[in-house]
Amino acid sequence: MKYITGLCLFLTLAIFVFLLPMSAFYFNLLGINPAVLPVLQGLADAETLKHVFVDSKGFREEEVAHFADVRSLIEKGQFLLLILTVMLSAIMLHKPQHIKDSLKHPLAYASGLFSLTALVWLILGWKKLTAILHTMAFPAGNWRFPTGTLTIDLYGRSLMQGGFIATVVLLLLISAGLFYLGKKRADIKQI
């Protein structure tokens, strides 16, 4: 049960960390143009992007559809995060020791994810990895934009790579912190 609890804890953290880039804080921190932020946060309809212009360039119909799909994906992630949080809360109320005992497991899961991601990235390269992940998330294929479109200009390859690396590293750091807390708790129990 503590391994399942650890996996739930890791998935909760992972989803939270992957949803973090949709926050205004993250956008400001990375200096990302916030044109699509209200749409991604569900504060505005994707159609409003048809009226956004940067350097006299506007979003195409496919780009607007893509951001609507990204919003849908975020909503699914938020729903899954809610379910996992409820599950962890139920476990915490029923068997609080499982939460305490499973704090070290997220590091193992994060380390495995980090290693697997690094290996896949090395084998496939960034372009192929991005294509696979985007095809899984957006099967309609509306994520491919030609060079010179506003989406590519605002949220290009280097930004996506930096955000991806920052997200994976943040997940690993949070997991390492949980591992440390779990280990410290185990050390205290032995005294």
C-alpha positions, -999 to 999 in steps of 0.1 A, spaced: 0 0 0 28 24 8 41 19 -28 7 28 -42 6 58 -19 41 68 -30 30 65 -67 -1 86 -60 20 112 -42 45 113 -72 17 115 -98 1 144 -78 34 162 -77 41 155 -113 8 168 -125 11 198 -103 46 206 -116 35 201 -152 5 224 -147 28 250 -130 39 265 -164 3 277 -169 7 301 -139 13 338 -143 43 334 -120 60 309 -143 52 330 -174 67 361 -157 97 342 -144 107 330 -178 97 362 -196 71 345 -217 47 367 -237 15 363 -217 -8 366 -247 -23 331 -243 -22 329 -205 -59 339 -200 -69 312 -224 -47 285 -208 -60 295 -173 -97 293 -185 -102 330 -180 -109 337 -217 -122 318 -247 -96 307 -273 -115 328 -299 -102 359 -281 -67 350 -295 -80 360 -330 -78 396 -318 -43 393 -303 -15 409 -325 22 411 -317 43 431 -341 13 432 -365 12 394 -366 -19 375 -354 -27 339 -345 -40 316 -373 -71 295 -370 -50 263 -364 -31 281 -336 -63 292 -319 -76 256 -321 -44 243 -307 -46 266 -276 -82 254 -271 -69 218 -271 -41 228 -247 -68 243 -224 -88 210 -226 -56 190 -217 -50 213 -187 -86 208 -175 -81 170 -177 -49 174 -157 -66 195 -131 -94 169 -128 -68 141 -124 -50 162 -98 -82 166 -79 -89 129 -79 -54 121 -68 -56 147 -40 -89 132 -28 -73 98 -28 -42 110 -9 -65 128 16 -85 96 21 -53 76 26 -41 102 50 -73 101 71 -75 63 70 -38 53 73 -16 84 80 14 62 85 13 52 48 19 89 38 48 92 62 63 58 51 59 66 14 76 100 13 108 85 0 92 67 -29 85 98 -51 123 102 -55 125 67 -69 97 74 -93 111 109 -103 146 94 -107 132 67 -130 112 93 -150 142 116 -152 164 88 -164 139 74 -189 133 109 -202 170 116 -206 175 83 -223 146 88 -247 157 123 -254 193 111 -262 181 83 -284 153 102 -303 165 138 -301 144 168 -291 124 170 -324 113 134 -324 105 134 -286 84 166 -290 66 150 -320 57 119 -300 46 138 -269 25 163 -289 10 135 -311 -1 117 -278 -15 149 -263 -30 164 -295 -39 135 -319 -57 159 -342 -23 172 -353 -30 209 -348 3 214 -330 25 217 -361 31 253 -371 54 266 -399 82 289 -390 71 325 -389 38 318 -372 31 338 -341 30 307 -319 65 297 -331 78 333 -327 64 336 -291 69 300 -278 97 286 -299 120 256 -295 145 271 -270 116 282 -247 100 248 -249 133 230 -242 141 253 -213 106 248 -198 107 211 -203 141 208 -185 130 232 -157 99 211 -152 117 178 -149 144 193 -127 118 209 -104 100 176 -101 133 159 -92 141 185 -66 106 183 -50 109 145 -49 144 148 -34 130 170 -7 103 145 0 129 117 2 149 138 26 118 144 48 110 107 47 146 97 55 147 123 83 115 109 97 129 74 96 161 86 114 140 102 141 120 70 146 152 51 152 163 73 181 
